[in-house]
Amino acid sequence: MTAKFTADVSGFTNMINARSIVFGMGRQEAFKLEAKLLADELIRRTPPFSGKALVKMLGAQGKSLSHRNVEIEEMSAKKVGERRVEKDIRRVIKGVRGAKMAPERPVAIVSQVNPAYARHSNKIEFGVLQKVRGKQAVRVYADKGGNVYGIDIEKFEPKASLEDLSKWHKAARTKRGRVTTAGQKDLVIGRWKFLNKIVTKEATVRKYIRRKLRQVGQAKGGWAAAFMRFGGKMSMSGWIGRHAAKHGRTRSNFTDDQIVIEMINQSAWAGGGDPDGIIPKALAGRAESIKSAIKRQMADAWKKGGKV
């Protein structure tokens, strides 16, 4: 998916022109510098964010992290992104150890949520076929309270491939790439709780998660191409830089009469649009930074008795 955004940059370009005059820079030099700094600002404002940044953003909204997410505060942006990827996948796909079932008879499967059961898997039946109110279901595991967790037989996929997992994951994702479970509550029938998830081998789920974790940083990487094109330093093998070549492009044209710079983010995240206003906020942020730099420069020149 490709999305194109336009923004009024007239005020921003006016500030760059003013900066070039105050700092005695050539226009081309000033625009290249600001292109690098704008790209850096876009990278910073594009998810994933570090734990500390998330806490600050929530605080500005009068909110805070839930007790289940307090560990995020000390996480780097990369770790936060990886955590969200795995969490999203496990919202719709559940991995169990030893997920096997022969057509002629049920075979026990042991849930990763209850690893202690592994010692008794030959004695306790988990994952067996049962009928619940006349409907065939798979019993996955039970908790100490006697609650039974199961799924419809149609959602038991012990032989699922990575491509199957990708299909199910993609079907549950929003335009921004996040998984939503809105309107998909687990069904409770007596002591049975039917999980609204696909169930397959834990080994397959882990392999799929490892594949998806390599994609963390693509959204930021879409801006990294411009950042590096205009002089920014970044490792091409880092978690952001490695995505620059594939997910970012830059076009520029510098003449005496016209300066044109385009930063193109081709990541899947960018295809979801800019509902959070990241681009105009980045432009406004850089404009304020330029304004502050000009004021400081003029104040210093005034103190020294010089001329601007």
Backbone hydrogen bonds, N-H to C=O, Kabsch-Sander energy under -0.5 kcal/mol:
donor,donor_aa,acceptor,acceptor_aa,energy
9,V,7,A,-0.9
13,T,9,V,-3.0
14,N,10,S,-2.0
15,M,11,G,-1.6
16,I,12,F,-1.9
17,N,13,T,-2.4
18,A,14,N,-2.2
19,R,15,M,-2.3
20,S,16,I,-2.4
21,I,17,N,-1.4
22,V,18,A,-2.6
23,F,19,R,-2.7
24,G,21,I,-0.7
25,M,20,S,-2.3
30,A,26,G,-2.5
31,F,27,R,-2.6
32,K,28,Q,-2.3
33,L,29,E,-2.1
34,E,30,A,-2.3
35,A,31,F,-2.0
36,K,32,K,-1.8
37,L,33,L,-2.2
38,L,34,E,-2.6
39,A,35,A,-2.2
40,D,36,K,-2.1
41,E,37,L,-1.9
42,L,38,L,-2.5
43,I,39,A,-2.3
44,R,40,D,-2.1
45,R,41,E,-1.9
46,T,42,L,-0.9
46,T,43,I,-0.7
51,G,75,M,-2.7
54,L,50,S,-2.2
55,V,51,G,-2.3
56,K,52,K,-2.0
57,M,53,A,-2.4
58,L,54,L,-2.7
59,G,55,V,-2.3
60,A,56,K,-1.8
61,Q,57,M,-0.7
61,Q,58,L,-0.9
62,G,59,G,-1.5
63,K,58,L,-3.1
69,N,66,S,-1.9
70,V,67,H,-0.6
72,I,69,N,-1.9
73,E,70,V,-1.3
74,E,71,E,-0.9
75,M,72,I,-2.6
80,V,76,S,-2.4
81,G,77,A,-2.5
82,E,78,K,-2.5
83,R,79,K,-2.5
84,R,80,V,-2.2
85,V,81,G,-2.0
86,E,82,E,-2.2
87,K,83,R,-2.5
88,D,84,R,-2.6
89,I,85,V,-2.2
90,R,86,E,-2.4
91,R,87,K,-0.7
91,R,88,D,-0.7
92,V,88,D,-0.6
92,V,89,I,-1.3
93,I,89,I,-1.8
94,K,198,I,-3.7
96,V,200,T,-2.4
97,R,110,V,-1.9
99,A,96,V,-0.7
100,K,98,G,-1.3
102,A,105,R,-0.8
109,I,126,F,-3.1
110,V,97,R,-2.0
112,Q,95,G,-0.6
114,N,111,S,-0.8
117,Y,114,N,-2.0
118,A,115,P,-1.7
119,R,116,A,-1.1
120,H,117,Y,-1.5
121,S,118,A,-0.9
123,K,120,H,-2.5
124,I,120,H,-2.5
126,F,124,I,-0.7
127,G,139,R,-2.7
130,Q,137,A,-2.7
132,V,130,Q,-0.5
132,V,135,K,-3.1
133,R,131,K,-0.6
135,K,132,V,-1.4
137,A,130,Q,-3.3
138,V,151,I,-2.8
139,R,128,V,-2.6
139,R,137,A,-0.5
140,V,138,V,-0.7
140,V,149,Y,-2.4
141,Y,149,Y,-1.6
143,D,147,N,-2.1
146,G,143,D,-1.9
148,V,191,R,-2.6
149,Y,141,Y,-3.4
150,G,148,V,-0.5
150,G,193,K,-2.0
151,I,138,V,-1.9
153,I,136,Q,-1.1
155,K,152,D,-2.0
156,F,153,I,-1.3
157,E,155,K,-0.9
157,E,199,V,-3.2
160,A,157,E,-1.6
165,L,161,S,-2.1
166,S,162,L,-2.3
167,K,163,E,-2.0
168,W,164,D,-2.3
169,H,165,L,-2.7
170,K,166,S,-2.7
171,A,167,K,-2.0
172,A,168,W,-0.9
172,A,169,H,-0.8
173,R,170,K,-1.2
174,T,178,R,-3.2
177,G,174,T,-1.9
180,T,172,A,-1.9
184,Q,181,T,-2.1
187,L,194,F,-1.4
189,I,187,L,-0.5
189,I,192,W,-2.6
192,W,189,I,-2.4
193,K,148,V,-2.9
194,F,187,L,-3.8
194,F,192,W,-0.5
195,L,150,G,-3.0
195,L,193,K,-0.6
197,K,195,L,-1.4
198,I,92,V,-2.4
199,V,155,K,-2.9
200,T,94,K,-2.3
202,E,96,V,-2.6
205,V,201,K,-1.9
206,R,202,E,-2.6
207,K,203,A,-1.8
208,Y,204,T,-2.2
209,I,205,V,-2.6
210,R,206,R,-2.4
211,R,207,K,-1.6
212,K,208,Y,-2.2
213,L,209,I,-2.5
214,R,210,R,-0.9
214,R,211,R,-0.5
215,Q,212,K,-1.7
216,V,213,L,-1.3
218,Q,215,Q,-1.8
221,G,217,G,-2.6
222,G,218,Q,-1.4
223,W,220,K,-1.7
224,A,220,K,-0.9
225,A,221,G,-0.9
227,F,223,W,-1.8
228,M,224,A,-2.6
229,R,225,A,-2.1
230,F,226,A,-1.7
231,G,228,M,-1.6
232,G,227,F,-2.8
234,M,232,G,-0.5
238,G,235,S,-1.0
242,R,238,G,-2.1
243,H,240,I,-1.8
244,A,241,G,-1.4
247,H,243,H,-2.6
248,G,244,A,-1.7
249,R,264,I,-2.4
251,R,262,E,-2.1
253,N,260,V,-2.5
255,T,253,N,-0.6
255,T,258,Q,-2.6
260,V,253,N,-2.7
262,E,251,R,-3.4
264,I,249,R,-3.1
264,I,262,E,-0.5
265,N,263,M,-0.6
266,Q,247,H,-3.3
266,Q,264,I,-0.7
271,G,267,S,-1.2
272,G,269,W,-1.6
273,G,270,A,-1.9
277,G,274,D,-1.7
281,K,277,G,-1.9
282,A,278,I,-2.3
283,L,279,I,-2.4
284,A,280,P,-2.5
285,G,281,K,-2.4
286,R,282,A,-2.3
287,A,283,L,-2.3
288,E,284,A,-2.1
289,S,285,G,-1.8
290,I,286,R,-2.5
291,K,287,A,-2.3
292,S,288,E,-2.3
293,A,289,S,-2.2
294,I,290,I,-2.5
295,K,291,K,-2.2
296,R,292,S,-2.3
297,Q,293,A,-2.2
298,M,294,I,-2.6
299,A,295,K,-2.4
300,D,296,R,-2.4
301,A,297,Q,-2.1
302,W,298,M,-2.2
303,K,299,A,-2.2
304,K,300,D,-1.8
305,G,302,W,-1.0
306,G,301,A,-2.4
